[in-house]
């Protein structure tokens, strides 16, 4: 886990109570007719050309797709818990307050959806909110439109924490940038490529400090649909064709490298079907990687791995092990992604569809649109302390990054304490600008 946290042990008597309470809140918030089991976070589909009609004719907003780790955040009983896809619960320490607007008390029964990302400028882990299920027990929020949900998360969670002294030095909880779909070029203008070839989303014009995290595409969120449990057919993700990937189960067979006279493996990949795993095929993997898998056979055999398809070579390419996932993609997801790989929807075609004239925004949505545009433009000026061209840029930080003043101790909390480290490894890349625009010349 990125923060160095250990999950709450399965034998902890309070864990089942917390899990049940969390899932009941999600069921109530989403009006689900059936009990909710396992991780309830909404999942996007991979965009293909058959979705363009739906996107053209409906109200959508666009978010950058961070290359982070998915967690839901649950504030309950003076604890803040991160919940991963495997339904493991992590108690976050130091304890990050989730406040009411008056800064006086800790919220209860607040559920947020987002991801943990590493800020390449501040070199800190941050929790970025991209949806909201409940705030302080109000589950009606999940039935509102996307803009209203994000506005509520800003007003009742991220905003109050920004200037609260006792939130200093704790895990930062921030709102992810989102744009009207016709403003998609503004989103792409913030995506850069670093000297190592990685894509980064960089926004140094926010009032709460710079955002700078790895990026691997764009999310299209439907405005008029309530928060959905698990699969949502209207929630879409776009990646440049060469970054589309599938999560498979890795199935290894022991073998021997006759040339090097050492153990190796034969790797096969499988996806999830109605009745269990279905083996797809053997894949060609570099010998160095196969020897690594052979050296730790028990760990990698059965692991979930992310693979991308190289159309020029006609082979699958190993990207990484997905320790955050319990199982591979389902057959329908595999087919959708293969369809997307074949279609190869490039950036220019994607942008052209989003920029098409759309129906007028409903009156009840205009206030949220204006609110978000004001937030995006609030610090769109130069030579301020958040401008990287200012000499004091890297030493001037929001109050939530400064040490806790000795005269202002954090509020007393109840319940068992768990220790953790809130920062990850240092990054060596700091420049958030003067880089080529992303996805423009990539093949």
Beta strands, then each sheet from edge to edge (+ up, - down):
strand 1: 43-46
strand 2: 60-66
strand 3: 69-76
strand 4: 79-83
strand 5: 89-91
strand 6: 110-119
strand 7: 124-134
strand 8: 172-175
strand 9: 178-180
strand 10: 191-193
strand 11: 199-203
strand 12: 211-222
strand 13: 231-238
strand 14: 245-257
strand 15: 262-273
strand 16: 276-282
strand 17: 304-310
strand 18: 315-321
sheet 1: 1+ 13+ 12- 2+ 9-
sheet 2: 1+ 13+ 12- 11+ 10-
sheet 3: 5+ 4- 3+ 6- 7+ 8+
sheet 4: 16+ 15- 14+ 17- 18+
end
